[in-house]
Amino acid sequence: MQDWAFSLAGLVVGTAVGATGVGGGSLMTPILILFYGISPAVAVGTDLLYASISKAFGVVLHGRNGSLDWKIVGWLSAGSVPAALLTLLFLHGHGADRELDQLIKLVLAIAVLVTATVSLFQDRLWRSLQGRHGGFVDWLHGDGQRAMTVVCGVLIGALVTISSVGAGVIGMMLLLILYPRHAPISLVGSDLAHAVLITGIAGIGHAGIGTVNYSMLGFLLIGAIPGIWIGSRIGFRLSDKALKKTIAGLLIFIALTMLWKLFAH
């Protein structure tokens, strides 16, 4: 019965991702830790492969529609791939001990809070940057664009590898800031393709460390695939802003709960 409960989690998270675009790692990893009692290291490792496989379907669709900028994916990967490999070396050296579990919980809670905040204020932050010219903003959208894309890749690569969070809404927000002249749908496809790559690399690395539960992964995917389809149908009918606010509230609750449990012990 516990196995099929994982499928239920996959269905819930898949539906949320399909409807709102909020990163699956922000929901799935805390759910596995808080409600299923899964070790943080195993939860992160399994969720990384889950995210890579489930999001690959979206990349195929974006590739067929031509809504994918491989140059952006390449510059992000130039920073994220080395960062992910270095982070995996760090994790391999520490092993799945209590100290690592505590570190993962702390990083995960902070990452979830950032994700929720970005999701809530994304439109306001984006509008505040639009229309600003001169100085740093012009450099950011000109000569510094590629360099900052690589830097963002480094941050995302390290964060995703250690917590499974960051490749979704945080990555998308950074791309919106860096590439204001690109069509949003192209940035969505690029962010998704990069997420598949970096979660795949990090997931394989975690598998080498031994922090992947393949049985759980299979049951999560059983629920996720129909969930993503259902979520996309719901997203067409309901207010996207209302859904994002609801999920952001859930993320904040989960993050605060994790922080409370972490510092209460």
Rosetta silent file (secondary structure, phi, psi, omega in degrees, C-alpha in Angstrom):
SEQUENCE: MQDWAFSLAGLVVGTAVGATGVGGGSLMTPILILFYGISPAVAVGTDLLYASISKAFGVVLHGRNGSLDWKIVGWLSAGSVPAALLTLLFLHGHGADRELDQLIKLVLAIAVLVTATVSLFQDRLWRSLQGRHGGFVDWLHGDGQRAMTVVCGVLIGALVTISSVGAGVIGMMLLLILYPRHAPISLVGSDLAHAVLITGIAGIGHAGIGTVNYSMLGFLLIGAIPGIWIGSRIGFRLSDKALKKTIAGLLIFIALTMLWKLFAH
SCORE:     score description
SCORE:     0.000 S_00000001
   1 L     0.000  -35.490  178.727    0.000    0.000    0.000 S_00000001
   2 H   -60.090  -37.227 -179.495    2.929    2.317    0.743 S_00000001
   3 H   -61.347  -45.599 -179.335    4.129    1.916   -2.871 S_00000001
   4 H   -71.192  -21.817  173.797    0.847    3.145   -4.317 S_00000001
   5 H   -65.461  -31.965  175.057    0.921    6.020   -1.844 S_00000001
   6 H   -65.214  -37.977  177.789    4.042    7.180   -3.711 S_00000001
   7 H   -62.880  -35.939  176.520    1.994    7.160   -6.928 S_00000001
   8 H   -63.099  -42.646  176.964   -0.512    9.418   -5.209 S_00000001
   9 H   -61.912  -42.267  177.619    2.311   11.839   -4.380 S_00000001
  10 H   -61.689  -38.994  179.162    3.462   11.683   -7.999 S_00000001
  11 H   -64.948  -45.954 -178.764   -0.082   12.413   -9.167 S_00000001
  12 H   -63.074  -48.805 -177.808   -0.463   15.417   -6.836 S_00000001
  13 H   -68.688  -41.166  178.169    2.915   16.925   -7.709 S_00000001
  14 H   -60.331  -41.120  177.981    2.547   16.179  -11.417 S_00000001
  15 H   -63.538  -43.030  179.548   -0.835   17.908  -11.441 S_00000001
  16 H   -63.218  -43.818  179.874    0.613   20.953   -9.663 S_00000001
  17 H   -65.142  -44.247 -179.434    3.524   21.194  -12.102 S_00000001
  18 H   -64.163  -34.136 -176.215    1.280   20.755  -15.127 S_00000001
  19 H   -84.423  -35.022 -170.174   -1.179   23.403  -13.937 S_00000001
  20 H  -120.886  -20.213 -176.324    1.154   26.086  -12.557 S_00000001
  21 L    82.129   -0.271  177.590    4.724   25.433  -13.662 S_00000001
  22 L   -65.403  136.577 -174.270    5.931   25.495  -10.034 S_00000001
  23 L   -56.615  132.932 -179.495    9.016   23.296   -9.701 S_00000001
  24 H   -63.483  -34.879 -179.622    8.316   19.684   -8.787 S_00000001
  25 H   -62.226  -31.395  179.637   11.367   19.460   -6.522 S_00000001
  26 H   -63.909  -29.035 -179.165    9.952   22.192   -4.307 S_00000001
  27 H   -99.147  -47.452 -169.832    6.977   19.969   -3.548 S_00000001
  28 H   -65.598  -49.494 -176.562    8.109   16.386   -4.026 S_00000001
  29 H   -61.558  -48.037  176.438   11.246   16.284   -1.869 S_00000001
  30 H   -61.314  -36.833  178.728    9.633   17.916    1.212 S_00000001
  31 H   -61.953  -44.724 -179.871    6.567   15.656    0.816 S_00000001
  32 H   -63.171  -37.314 -178.266    8.745   12.541    0.768 S_00000001
  33 H   -75.499  -48.480 -172.298   10.653   13.721    3.848 S_00000001
  34 H   -77.243  -42.873 -170.791    7.763   15.083    5.924 S_00000001
  35 H  -102.836  -16.848 -179.618    4.874   12.752    5.093 S_00000001
  36 H  -114.910   -6.262  177.097    6.586    9.504    4.048 S_00000001
  37 L    69.528   24.904 -179.475    9.557    9.542    6.417 S_00000001
  38 L   -79.269  141.840  176.283   12.093    9.111    3.613 S_00000001
  39 L   -55.512  136.277 -179.943   15.734    9.949    4.340 S_00000001
  40 H   -53.141  -42.458 -179.623   16.556   13.450    2.980 S_00000001
  41 H   -63.010  -43.476  179.563   19.457   12.108    0.913 S_00000001
  42 H   -69.897  -38.064  178.780   17.298    9.379   -0.679 S_00000001
  43 H   -61.463  -44.616  179.780   14.398   11.797   -1.187 S_00000001
  44 H   -66.341  -49.009 -178.363   16.638   14.241   -3.064 S_00000001
  45 H   -59.871  -45.496 -179.489   18.376   11.563   -5.156 S_00000001
  46 H   -67.861  -41.273 -179.068   15.143    9.848   -6.179 S_00000001
  47 H   -65.025  -32.931  179.231   13.368   13.135   -6.894 S_00000001
  48 H   -62.109  -46.940  178.102   16.182   14.267   -9.197 S_00000001
  49 H   -67.614  -37.832  176.697   15.734   11.260  -11.507 S_00000001
  50 H   -58.070  -46.139 -178.477   11.945   11.612  -11.204 S_00000001
  51 H   -65.177  -43.536 -178.188   12.164   15.257  -12.320 S_00000001
  52 H   -62.061  -45.067 -177.817   14.502   14.517  -15.218 S_00000001
  53 H   -70.132  -46.286 -176.096   12.336   11.722  -16.634 S_00000001
  54 H   -68.116  -37.747 -178.649    8.964   13.404  -16.120 S_00000001
  55 H   -75.933  -16.232  179.425   10.086   16.791  -17.520 S_00000001
  56 H   -61.336  -31.125  178.386   11.586   15.156  -20.618 S_00000001
  57 H   -62.979  -39.110  178.063    8.088   14.821  -22.055 S_00000001
  58 H   -66.908  -35.758  179.115    7.706   18.609  -21.926 S_00000001
  59 H   -64.253  -40.290  177.956   11.045   19.122  -23.676 S_00000001
  60 H   -58.636  -44.404  179.995    9.900   16.924  -26.572 S_00000001
  61 H   -64.230  -44.139  179.669    6.795   19.088  -26.990 S_00000001
  62 H   -66.107  -37.289  177.770    8.778   22.337  -26.880 S_00000001
  63 H   -62.713  -41.133  178.402   11.298   20.944  -29.353 S_00000001
  64 H   -66.508  -34.056 -178.809    8.527   20.093  -31.814 S_00000001
  65 H   -84.854   -7.245 -179.328    7.024   23.574  -31.429 S_00000001
  66 L    75.183   16.919 -178.559   10.388   25.315  -31.880 S_00000001
  67 L   -98.209   58.149 -176.130   10.070   27.029  -28.497 S_00000001
  68 L  -148.679  126.425  177.595   13.591   26.186  -27.346 S_00000001
  69 L  -108.521  101.669 -174.691   16.782   28.272  -27.417 S_00000001
  70 H   -70.308  -22.018  176.461   19.687   25.833  -27.255 S_00000001
  71 H   -65.481  -42.577  177.950   22.230   28.672  -26.902 S_00000001
  72 H   -63.215  -43.386  178.455   20.682   29.662  -23.570 S_00000001
  73 H   -59.454  -40.360 -179.540   20.657   26.017  -22.498 S_00000001
  74 H   -65.062  -43.924  179.778   24.336   25.783  -23.447 S_00000001
  75 H   -68.459  -39.145  175.218   25.421   28.847  -21.430 S_00000001
  76 H   -61.487  -43.780 -177.803   23.441   27.709  -18.404 S_00000001
  77 H   -66.725  -29.850  178.440   24.983   24.250  -18.696 S_00000001
  78 H   -60.203  -29.125  176.962   28.496   25.729  -18.910 S_00000001
  79 H   -96.137  -39.017 -172.153   28.038   26.795  -15.309 S_00000001
  80 H   -75.375  -36.652 -177.017   25.645   24.200  -13.936 S_00000001
  81 H   -65.317  -50.545  176.156   27.334   20.997  -15.101 S_00000001
  82 H   -60.902  -39.129  179.845   30.732   21.703  -13.437 S_00000001
  83 H   -63.559  -40.768  179.435   28.938   22.991  -10.327 S_00000001
  84 H   -65.341  -41.895 -179.386   26.813   19.845  -10.147 S_00000001
  85 H   -65.676  -41.518  177.760   29.855   17.573  -10.532 S_00000001
  86 H   -65.442  -38.974  178.260   31.782   19.424   -7.810 S_00000001
  87 H   -66.395  -37.311  177.657   28.774   19.279   -5.499 S_00000001
  88 H   -64.508  -37.825  175.873   28.450   15.538   -6.136 S_00000001
  89 H   -61.696  -40.989  177.671   32.110   15.099   -5.152 S_00000001
  90 H   -62.421  -45.777 -179.675   31.357   16.937   -1.917 S_00000001
  91 H   -65.410  -39.144  179.927   28.323   14.745   -1.238 S_00000001
  92 H   -63.751  -36.606 -179.948   30.254   11.573   -2.094 S_00000001
  93 H   -69.966  -28.941 -178.444   32.953   12.523    0.407 S_00000001
  94 H   -89.002  -30.949 -177.546   30.448   13.042    3.210 S_00000001
  95 L    74.707  174.534 -177.500   28.185   10.073    2.560 S_00000001
  96 L   -87.130   66.192 -178.937   24.569    9.740    3.685 S_00000001
  97 L  -102.733  179.675 -177.724   25.206   10.571    7.351 S_00000001
  98 H   -63.257  -37.450  179.831   23.256   12.656    9.868 S_00000001
  99 H   -61.715  -42.348  178.266   25.362   15.739    9.144 S_00000001
 100 H   -65.346  -42.980  178.902   24.515   15.507    5.437 S_00000001
 101 H   -58.146  -42.808  179.808   20.820   14.980    6.211 S_00000001
 102 H   -65.528  -40.689  178.851   20.795   18.125    8.360 S_00000001
 103 H   -63.433  -44.363 -179.870   22.566   20.114    5.643 S_00000001
 104 H   -62.121  -42.990  179.626   20.093   18.940    2.999 S_00000001
 105 H   -60.840  -43.708 -178.414   17.124   19.856    5.202 S_00000001
 106 H   -65.669  -49.221  179.704   18.491   23.356    5.828 S_00000001
 107 H   -62.257  -41.286 -178.888   19.346   24.057    2.177 S_00000001
 108 H   -63.408  -45.268 -179.119   16.037   22.575    1.049 S_00000001
 109 H   -61.644  -44.437  179.182   13.970   24.689    3.456 S_00000001
 110 H   -65.084  -42.304 -179.889   15.731   27.895    2.377 S_00000001
 111 H   -63.712  -39.164  178.918   15.432   26.973   -1.308 S_00000001
 112 H   -65.752  -41.773  177.511   11.705   26.272   -0.935 S_00000001
 113 H   -61.303  -42.552  177.983   11.159   29.643    0.788 S_00000001
 114 H   -63.175  -43.836  179.559   13.009   31.409   -2.043 S_00000001
 115 H   -59.570  -45.609 -179.886   10.976   29.493   -4.624 S_00000001
 116 H   -63.665  -43.150 -179.879    7.697   30.441   -2.959 S_00000001
 117 H   -63.591  -44.660  178.259    8.710   34.094   -2.656 S_00000001
 118 H   -61.114  -42.509  179.993    9.800   34.258   -6.301 S_00000001
 119 H   -62.271  -39.975 -178.632    6.535   32.624   -7.372 S_00000001
 120 H   -70.470  -40.484 -171.932    4.458   35.131   -5.383 S_00000001
 121 H  -109.830   14.721 -175.572    6.300   38.278   -6.493 S_00000001
 122 H   -57.226  -49.861 -177.544    7.543   37.208   -9.931 S_00000001
 123 H   -63.610  -41.463 -179.395    5.274   39.558  -11.919 S_00000001
 124 H   -66.133  -42.344  178.436    5.982   42.538   -9.638 S_00000001
 125 H   -63.448  -40.348 -178.945    9.751   41.994   -9.770 S_00000001
 126 H   -66.860  -41.550  179.536    9.653   41.664  -13.537 S_00000001
 127 H   -65.680  -34.282 -179.236    7.616   44.864  -13.983 S_00000001
 128 H   -67.552  -27.862  179.876   10.023   46.783  -11.743 S_00000001
 129 H   -84.414  -28.173  179.931   12.923   45.852  -14.009 S_00000001
 130 L   -65.470  137.346  177.679   11.109   46.690  -17.246 S_00000001
 131 L    88.333   -9.629  178.067   11.775   50.199  -18.443 S_00000001
 132 L   -85.343  134.024 -178.073   14.972   50.624  -16.419 S_00000001
 133 L  -136.570  160.467  177.048   17.980   51.606  -18.484 S_00000001
 134 L    91.728  151.888  174.105   21.579   52.567  -17.958 S_00000001
 135 L    61.793 -131.064 -172.781   24.377   51.193  -15.835 S_00000001
 136 H   -62.712  -39.030 -177.143   24.057   47.669  -14.545 S_00000001
 137 H   -63.494  -44.035  177.746   20.765   46.860  -16.295 S_00000001
 138 H   -63.102  -41.277  178.129   22.169   47.719  -19.749 S_00000001
 139 H   -63.662  -39.179 -178.652   25.315   45.680  -19.006 S_00000001
 140 H   -62.773  -36.581 -178.405   23.142   42.793  -17.793 S_00000001
 141 L   -95.430    2.824  179.564   21.215   42.706  -21.053 S_00000001
 142 L  -120.970 -108.376 -175.170   24.281   43.372  -23.206 S_00000001
 143 L   -63.533  -30.214 -176.344   27.925   42.422  -22.686 S_00000001
 144 L   -89.568    0.941 -173.787   27.289   40.751  -19.325 S_00000001
 145 H   -61.554  -48.417 -178.163   24.383   38.590  -20.449 S_00000001
 146 H   -67.780  -43.031 -179.412   26.342   35.439  -21.249 S_00000001
 147 H   -61.570  -43.144 -179.968   28.615   35.723  -18.207 S_00000001
 148 H   -69.339  -29.465  175.535   25.660   36.168  -15.866 S_00000001
 149 H   -64.399  -41.577  177.236   23.891   33.220  -17.516 S_00000001
 150 H   -64.334  -43.245  178.998   26.895   31.039  -16.658 S_00000001
 151 H   -60.817  -44.019  177.028   26.908   32.393  -13.075 S_00000001
 152 H   -60.920  -37.385  177.445   23.196   31.604  -12.756 S_00000001
 153 H   -62.402  -40.329  177.840   23.967   28.122  -14.053 S_00000001
 154 H   -59.879  -48.352 -178.985   26.566   27.643  -11.295 S_00000001
 155 H   -61.825  -45.370 -179.107   24.051   28.625   -8.618 S_00000001
 156 H   -65.577  -42.959 -178.092   21.310   26.422  -10.063 S_00000001
 157 H   -60.266  -45.309  179.868   23.642   23.439  -10.550 S_00000001
 158 H   -68.273  -43.461 -177.672   24.857   23.457   -6.940 S_00000001
 159 H   -65.789  -44.531 -179.304   21.403   24.101   -5.473 S_00000001
 160 H   -63.905  -41.370 -176.674   19.665   21.433   -7.556 S_00000001
 161 H   -65.192  -36.491 -175.344   22.300   18.796   -6.775 S_00000001
 162 H   -91.771  -22.402 -175.080   22.122   19.250   -3.020 S_00000001
 163 H  -129.931  -12.257 -175.666   18.383   19.942   -2.624 S_00000001
 164 L    70.840    7.738 -179.664   16.638   19.024   -5.959 S_00000001
 165 L  -112.928  143.358  172.361   15.149   22.568   -5.946 S_00000001
 166 L   129.390  -25.704 -176.319   15.996   25.476   -8.242 S_00000001
 167 L   -75.739  -15.125 -176.001   15.799   24.278  -11.847 S_00000001
 168 L   -93.389 -100.305 -171.240   12.142   25.312  -12.173 S_00000001
 169 H   -68.311  -34.952  178.042   10.694   28.612  -11.027 S_00000001
 170 H   -66.455  -44.887  177.106   14.006   30.093   -9.768 S_00000001
 171 H   -60.504  -41.052 -179.676   15.707   29.269  -13.073 S_00000001
 172 H   -65.558  -41.790  179.604   12.774   30.723  -15.004 S_00000001
 173 H   -61.147  -43.200  179.816   12.807   33.950  -12.997 S_00000001
 174 H   -63.680  -38.934  178.749   16.520   34.435  -13.678 S_00000001
 175 H   -67.216  -37.420  177.689   15.992   33.876  -17.406 S_00000001
 176 H   -62.923  -36.307  179.099   13.152   36.429  -17.481 S_00000001
 177 H   -72.063  -41.600 -174.864   15.487   38.993  -15.926 S_00000001
 178 H   -78.871  -29.604 -173.925   18.426   38.195  -18.206 S_00000001
 179 L  -126.460   66.918 -176.848   16.497   37.807  -21.488 S_00000001
 180 L   -68.303  -19.773 -177.996   13.650   40.366  -21.534 S_00000001
 181 L   -90.879   -6.140  178.593   13.544   40.439  -25.340 S_00000001
 182 L   -84.135  148.945  175.592   13.011   36.690  -25.704 S_00000001
 183 L   -64.652  131.808 -179.419    9.532   35.221  -26.045 S_00000001
 184 H   -52.968  -37.154 -178.071    8.476   33.818  -22.641 S_00000001
 185 H   -65.365  -31.741  177.155    7.495   30.493  -24.201 S_00000001
 186 H   -69.314  -36.193  177.836   11.062   30.144  -25.532 S_00000001
 187 H   -69.968  -36.673  177.061   12.450   30.748  -22.039 S_00000001
 188 H   -61.336  -47.699  179.467   10.071   28.164  -20.594 S_00000001
 189 H   -63.140  -40.831  179.618   11.278   25.560  -23.085 S_00000001
 190 H   -65.665  -43.498  178.876   14.942   26.467  -22.499 S_00000001
 191 H   -62.388  -40.085 -179.919   14.534   26.323  -18.714 S_00000001
 192 H   -65.941  -44.008  179.771   12.819   22.948  -18.992 S_00000001
 193 H   -62.602  -42.245  177.929   15.550   21.504  -21.243 S_00000001
 194 H   -65.122  -38.338  179.369   18.249   22.697  -18.851 S_00000001
 195 H   -62.164  -41.498  178.518   16.301   21.251  -15.914 S_00000001
 196 H   -61.767  -43.039 -178.764   16.173   17.832  -17.591 S_00000001
 197 H   -64.587  -51.841 -172.322   19.937   17.928  -18.189 S_00000001
 198 H   -73.141  -36.694  176.843   21.033   19.083  -14.742 S_00000001
 199 H   -69.542  -31.911  177.241   18.576   16.927  -12.765 S_00000001
 200 H   -66.079  -46.966  178.730   19.620   13.954  -14.892 S_00000001
 201 H   -62.188  -48.016 -179.539   23.335   14.483  -14.181 S_00000001
 202 H   -64.460  -38.351  179.625   22.714   15.104  -10.480 S_00000001
 203 H   -64.407  -42.279  178.020   20.333   12.131  -10.299 S_00000001
 204 H   -64.506  -38.703  177.036   22.883    9.765  -11.866 S_00000001
 205 H   -62.606  -42.147  176.908   25.475   11.078   -9.418 S_00000001
 206 H   -65.340  -34.398  177.100   23.155   10.377   -6.503 S_00000001
 207 H   -62.946  -38.091  177.594   22.536    6.898   -7.902 S_00000001
 208 H   -65.914  -31.504  177.481   26.293    6.304   -7.787 S_00000001
 209 H   -76.005  -22.510 -178.591   26.322    7.381   -4.140 S_00000001
 210 L    96.935   21.096 -177.933   23.450    4.981   -3.463 S_00000001
 211 L  -108.972   41.539  175.052   20.792    7.559   -2.597 S_00000001
 212 L  -128.872  129.683  176.405   18.137    6.518   -5.152 S_00000001
 213 L  -102.806  102.973 -172.180   15.178    4.243   -4.402 S_00000001
 214 H   -70.121  -33.674  176.814   14.266    2.771   -7.809 S_00000001
 215 H   -63.693  -45.992  177.551   11.053    1.133   -6.657 S_00000001
 216 H   -62.634  -40.341  178.747    9.820    4.436   -5.250 S_00000001
 217 H   -57.634  -45.056 -179.627   10.923    6.189   -8.444 S_00000001
 218 H   -61.373  -44.522 -179.323    8.798    3.855  -10.555 S_00000001
 219 H   -70.158  -33.010  175.384    5.671    4.404   -8.480 S_00000001
 220 H   -62.491  -42.011 -179.045    6.212    8.181   -8.467 S_00000001
 221 H   -69.041  -33.098  177.521    6.348    8.171  -12.276 S_00000001
 222 H   -58.383  -38.539  178.406    3.192    6.057  -12.505 S_00000001
 223 H   -83.621  -30.306 -172.959    1.333    8.889  -10.819 S_00000001
 224 H   -69.956  -41.383 -174.431    3.270   11.762  -12.381 S_00000001
 225 H   -60.349  -53.232  175.573    2.593   11.092  -16.063 S_00000001
 226 H   -65.947  -29.854  179.328   -1.219   11.300  -15.855 S_00000001
 227 H   -62.118  -43.359  179.276   -0.830   14.067  -13.265 S_00000001
 228 H   -62.827  -40.356  178.639    1.061   16.307  -15.698 S_00000001
 229 H   -65.586  -45.583  178.886   -1.634   15.732  -18.341 S_00000001
 230 H   -61.828  -44.659 -178.969   -4.441   16.450  -15.854 S_00000001
 231 H   -60.421  -40.326  179.597   -2.654   19.547  -14.560 S_00000001
 232 H   -64.952  -34.212  176.925   -2.258   21.012  -18.028 S_00000001
 233 H   -69.227  -41.493  179.093   -6.013   20.611  -18.598 S_00000001
 234 H   -63.896  -40.626 -177.788   -6.808   22.283  -15.261 S_00000001
 235 H   -59.343  -29.942  178.800   -4.436   25.131  -16.024 S_00000001
 236 H   -72.512  -24.863 -172.406   -6.456   26.107  -19.100 S_00000001
 237 H   -99.842  -28.468 -175.173   -9.669   26.407  -17.062 S_00000001
 238 L  -107.686  163.283  179.317   -8.588   27.965  -13.761 S_00000001
 239 L   -66.661  121.438 -179.336   -6.824   31.212  -12.827 S_00000001
 240 H   -63.989  -38.762 -179.476   -3.081   30.703  -13.059 S_00000001
 241 H   -64.015  -41.609 -179.761   -2.428   33.428  -10.461 S_00000001
 242 H   -64.667  -40.580  179.593   -4.785   31.817   -7.944 S_00000001
 243 H   -65.854  -42.502 -179.130   -3.142   28.423   -8.404 S_00000001
 244 H   -65.733  -38.560  178.343    0.359   29.838   -8.022 S_00000001
 245 H   -65.915  -38.798  179.233   -0.592   31.702   -4.848 S_00000001
 246 H   -63.518  -46.365 -177.806   -2.110   28.537   -3.381 S_00000001
 247 H   -70.840  -36.029  176.564    0.968   26.448   -4.122 S_00000001
 248 H   -61.450  -40.334  176.658    3.304   29.230   -2.936 S_00000001
 249 H   -62.445  -39.847  177.451    1.433   29.221    0.373 S_00000001
 250 H   -63.863  -41.289  179.548    1.857   25.457    0.564 S_00000001
 251 H   -62.501  -42.863  179.360    5.579   25.785   -0.135 S_00000001
 252 H   -62.926  -42.317  178.170    5.991   28.355    2.645 S_00000001
 253 H   -60.938  -45.413 -179.514    4.138   26.091    5.078 S_00000001
 254 H   -62.866  -44.961 -178.052    6.333   23.111    4.143 S_00000001
 255 H   -64.490  -44.125  179.586    9.556   25.137    4.420 S_00000001
 256 H   -65.144  -36.866  177.469    8.649   26.611    7.810 S_00000001
 257 H   -63.883  -42.198  179.063    7.649   23.162    9.065 S_00000001
 258 H   -65.257  -41.056  178.598   11.015   21.753    7.971 S_00000001
 259 H   -64.655  -40.725  179.062   12.902   24.598    9.641 S_00000001
 260 H   -62.198  -44.673  179.966   10.920   24.112   12.854 S_00000001
 261 H   -66.779  -33.860 -178.184   11.643   20.372   12.903 S_00000001
 262 H   -68.121  -45.609 -175.155   15.312   21.018   12.091 S_00000001
 263 H   -89.730   -8.477  178.539   15.945   23.487   14.906 S_00000001
 264 H   -78.327  -19.115 -177.996   13.596   21.821   17.395 S_00000001
 265 L   -96.015    0.000    0.000   15.982   18.861   17.679 S_00000001
